[in-house]
Amino acid sequence: MEFKEPFMSTFIQSYFIALGVLLGGALIGGLGAFMSEQPPLATIFRLAGKLKIWALVAAIGGTFDAFYSFERGIFLGQTKDIFKQFLLIISAMGGAQTGWKIIEWFTQEHLT
């Protein structure tokens, strides 16, 4: 028997997982830069740009589940699965973009 989570909770979790991956990865990376005598704010800004795609992948649970949902939607006629997966990707992108904006605001690197 397969347990399915309600879509709305998965949608919200997708947003916050992407946000957490981006913020956590960039801030902890900045701590590592500080400990190795590198400029921490510049490193945080650079890492946030590199982590955006990984935050998206982590939030949607890996790429194979997304492709399987698209396959079901296309070949089995389950268009509801395609739409749900599309919304989850949009939610994860929103979380990653929110994290990017917070890092951009925090570091003020875009002003230099």
C-alpha positions as protocol buffer text, in pm:
chain_id: "A"
residue {
  index: 1
  type: MET
  ca { x: 0 y: 0 z: 0 }
}
residue {
  index: 2
  type: GLU
  ca { x: 139 y: 339 z: -103 }
}
residue {
  index: 3
  type: PHE
  ca { x: 101 y: 641 z: 123 }
}
residue {
  index: 4
  type: LYS
  ca { x: 35 y: 969 z: -60 }
}
residue {
  index: 5
  type: GLU
  ca { x: 89 y: 1306 z: 106 }
}
residue {
  index: 6
  type: PRO
  ca { x: -169 y: 1574 z: 46 }
}
residue {
  index: 7
  type: PHE
  ca { x: -57 y: 1798 z: -239 }
}
residue {
  index: 8
  type: MET
  ca { x: -77 y: 2128 z: -51 }
}
residue {
  index: 9
  type: SER
  ca { x: 161 y: 2013 z: 224 }
}
residue {
  index: 10
  type: THR
  ca { x: 406 y: 1887 z: -39 }
}
residue {
  index: 11
  type: PHE
  ca { x: 375 y: 2219 z: -222 }
}
residue {
  index: 12
  type: ILE
  ca { x: 458 y: 2418 z: 93 }
}
residue {
  index: 13
  type: GLN
  ca { x: 739 y: 2182 z: 192 }
}
residue {
  index: 14
  type: SER
  ca { x: 893 y: 2214 z: -153 }
}
residue {
  index: 15
  type: TYR
  ca { x: 916 y: 2592 z: -111 }
}
residue {
  index: 16
  type: PHE
  ca { x: 1076 y: 2577 z: 232 }
}
residue {
  index: 17
  type: ILE
  ca { x: 1315 y: 2294 z: 148 }
}
residue {
  index: 18
  type: ALA
  ca { x: 1456 y: 2497 z: -141 }
}
residue {
  index: 19
  type: LEU
  ca { x: 1474 y: 2805 z: 80 }
}
residue {
  index: 20
  type: GLY
  ca { x: 1654 y: 2612 z: 354 }
}
residue {
  index: 21
  type: VAL
  ca { x: 1903 y: 2446 z: 121 }
}
residue {
  index: 22
  type: LEU
  ca { x: 2001 y: 2777 z: -31 }
}
residue {
  index: 23
  type: LEU
  ca { x: 2022 y: 2975 z: 293 }
}
residue {
  index: 24
  type: GLY
  ca { x: 2185 y: 2698 z: 493 }
}
residue {
  index: 25
  type: GLY
  ca { x: 2437 y: 2605 z: 228 }
}
residue {
  index: 26
  type: ALA
  ca { x: 2541 y: 2963 z: 157 }
}
residue {
  index: 27
  type: LEU
  ca { x: 2564 y: 3068 z: 523 }
}
residue {
  index: 28
  type: ILE
  ca { x: 2755 y: 2759 z: 634 }
}
residue {
  index: 29
  type: GLY
  ca { x: 2983 y: 2800 z: 332 }
}
residue {
  index: 30
  type: GLY
  ca { x: 3041 y: 3160 z: 442 }
}
residue {
  index: 31
  type: LEU
  ca { x: 3138 y: 3034 z: 786 }
}
residue {
  index: 32
  type: GLY
  ca { x: 3390 y: 2803 z: 622 }
}
residue {
  index: 33
  type: ALA
  ca { x: 3524 y: 3096 z: 420 }
}
residue {
  index: 34
  type: PHE
  ca { x: 3561 y: 3301 z: 739 }
}
residue {
  index: 35
  type: MET
  ca { x: 3751 y: 3019 z: 907 }
}
residue {
  index: 36
  type: SER
  ca { x: 3985 y: 2990 z: 608 }
}
residue {
  index: 37
  type: GLU
  ca { x: 4041 y: 3367 z: 599 }
}
residue {
  index: 38
  type: GLN
  ca { x: 3845 y: 3427 z: 277 }
}
residue {
  index: 39
  type: PRO
  ca { x: 3595 y: 3712 z: 237 }
}
residue {
  index: 40
  type: PRO
  ca { x: 3277 y: 3561 z: 388 }
}
residue {
  index: 41
  type: LEU
  ca { x: 3012 y: 3789 z: 234 }
}
residue {
  index: 42
  type: ALA
  ca { x: 3150 y: 3756 z: -117 }
}
residue {
  index: 43
  type: THR
  ca { x: 3169 y: 3380 z: -69 }
}
residue {
  index: 44
  type: ILE
  ca { x: 2811 y: 3363 z: 60 }
}
residue {
  index: 45
  type: PHE
  ca { x: 2691 y: 3558 z: -246 }
}
residue {
  index: 46
  type: ARG
  ca { x: 2888 y: 3337 z: -486 }
}
residue {
  index: 47
  type: LEU
  ca { x: 2771 y: 3014 z: -321 }
}
residue {
  index: 48
  type: ALA
  ca { x: 2407 y: 3123 z: -326 }
}
residue {
  index: 49
  type: GLY
  ca { x: 2428 y: 3163 z: -703 }
}
residue {
  index: 50
  type: LYS
  ca { x: 2576 y: 2816 z: -741 }
}
residue {
  index: 51
  type: LEU
  ca { x: 2330 y: 2650 z: -502 }
}
residue {
  index: 52
  type: LYS
  ca { x: 2008 y: 2767 z: -669 }
}
residue {
  index: 53
  type: ILE
  ca { x: 1980 y: 2468 z: -902 }
}
residue {
  index: 54
  type: TRP
  ca { x: 2072 y: 2223 z: -625 }
}
residue {
  index: 55
  type: ALA
  ca { x: 1809 y: 2370 z: -397 }
}
residue {
  index: 56
  type: LEU
  ca { x: 1554 y: 2309 z: -670 }
}
residue {
  index: 57
  type: VAL
  ca { x: 1665 y: 1948 z: -719 }
}
residue {
  index: 58
  type: ALA
  ca { x: 1664 y: 1879 z: -345 }
}
residue {
  index: 59
  type: ALA
  ca { x: 1318 y: 2028 z: -303 }
}
residue {
  index: 60
  type: ILE
  ca { x: 1151 y: 1819 z: -573 }
}
residue {
  index: 61
  type: GLY
  ca { x: 1310 y: 1502 z: -437 }
}
residue {
  index: 62
  type: GLY
  ca { x: 1552 y: 1431 z: -717 }
}
residue {
  index: 63
  type: THR
  ca { x: 1507 y: 1442 z: -1090 }
}
residue {
  index: 64
  type: PHE
  ca { x: 1388 y: 1084 z: -1148 }
}
residue {
  index: 65
  type: ASP
  ca { x: 1057 y: 1132 z: -966 }
}
residue {
  index: 66
  type: ALA
  ca { x: 987 y: 1442 z: -1170 }
}
residue {
  index: 67
  type: PHE
  ca { x: 1060 y: 1262 z: -1497 }
}
residue {
  index: 68
  type: TYR
  ca { x: 845 y: 966 z: -1391 }
}
residue {
  index: 69
  type: SER
  ca { x: 554 y: 1201 z: -1323 }
}
residue {
  index: 70
  type: PHE
  ca { x: 597 y: 1363 z: -1664 }
}
residue {
  index: 71
  type: GLU
  ca { x: 614 y: 1020 z: -1826 }
}
residue {
  index: 72
  type: ARG
  ca { x: 290 y: 913 z: -1658 }
}
residue {
  index: 73
  type: GLY
  ca { x: 125 y: 1234 z: -1768 }
}
residue {
  index: 74
  type: ILE
  ca { x: 232 y: 1205 z: -2129 }
}
residue {
  index: 75
  type: PHE
  ca { x: 210 y: 832 z: -2197 }
}
residue {
  index: 76
  type: LEU
  ca { x: -68 y: 730 z: -1958 }
}
residue {
  index: 77
  type: GLY
  ca { x: -283 y: 1038 z: -2003 }
}
residue {
  index: 78
  type: GLN
  ca { x: -260 y: 1149 z: -1641 }
}
residue {
  index: 79
  type: THR
  ca { x: -233 y: 1523 z: -1705 }
}
residue {
  index: 80
  type: LYS
  ca { x: -305 y: 1596 z: -1341 }
}
residue {
  index: 81
  type: ASP
  ca { x: 39 y: 1455 z: -1254 }
}
residue {
  index: 82
  type: ILE
  ca { x: 212 y: 1687 z: -1500 }
}
residue {
  index: 83
  type: PHE
  ca { x: 30 y: 1988 z: -1358 }
}
residue {
  index: 84
  type: LYS
  ca { x: 113 y: 1891 z: -998 }
}
residue {
  index: 85
  type: GLN
  ca { x: 479 y: 1836 z: -1081 }
}
residue {
  index: 86
  type: PHE
  ca { x: 492 y: 2169 z: -1262 }
}
residue {
  index: 87
  type: LEU
  ca { x: 347 y: 2342 z: -954 }
}
residue {
  index: 88
  type: LEU
  ca { x: 601 y: 2170 z: -728 }
}
residue {
  index: 89
  type: ILE
  ca { x: 885 y: 2290 z: -951 }
}
residue {
  index: 90
  type: ILE
  ca { x: 744 y: 2645 z: -946 }
}
residue {
  index: 91
  type: SER
  ca { x: 719 y: 2629 z: -567 }
}
residue {
  index: 92
  type: ALA
  ca { x: 1079 y: 2511 z: -536 }
}
residue {
  index: 93
  type: MET
  ca { x: 1193 y: 2783 z: -775 }
}
residue {
  index: 94
  type: GLY
  ca { x: 1011 y: 3038 z: -561 }
}
residue {
  index: 95
  type: GLY
  ca { x: 1186 y: 2914 z: -248 }
}
residue {
  index: 96
  type: ALA
  ca { x: 1526 y: 2924 z: -416 }
}
residue {
  index: 97
  type: GLN
  ca { x: 1459 y: 3274 z: -551 }
}
residue {
  index: 98
  type: THR
  ca { x: 1344 y: 3394 z: -207 }
}
residue {
  index: 99
  type: GLY
  ca { x: 1664 y: 3257 z: -54 }
}
residue {
  index: 100
  type: TRP
  ca { x: 1868 y: 3427 z: -328 }
}
residue {
  index: 101
  type: LYS
  ca { x: 1697 y: 3761 z: -258 }
}
residue {
  index: 102
  type: ILE
  ca { x: 1759 y: 3725 z: 117 }
}
residue {
  index: 103
  type: ILE
  ca { x: 2128 y: 3652 z: 54 }
}
residue {
  index: 104
  type: GLU
  ca { x: 2147 y: 3940 z: -194 }
}
residue {
  index: 105
  type: TRP
  ca { x: 1994 y: 4173 z: 67 }
}
residue {
  index: 106
  type: PHE
  ca { x: 2216 y: 4038 z: 346 }
}
residue {
  index: 107
  type: THR
  ca { x: 2546 y: 4063 z: 158 }
}
residue {
  index: 108
  type: GLN
  ca { x: 2472 y: 4382 z: -41 }
}
residue {
  index: 109
  type: GLU
  ca { x: 2708 y: 4244 z: -310 }
}
residue {
  index: 110
  type: HIS
  ca { x: 2485 y: 4369 z: -589 }
}
residue {
  index: 111
  type: LEU
  ca { x: 2567 y: 4728 z: -490 }
}
residue {
  index: 112
  type: THR
  ca { x: 2940 y: 4700 z: -559 }
}
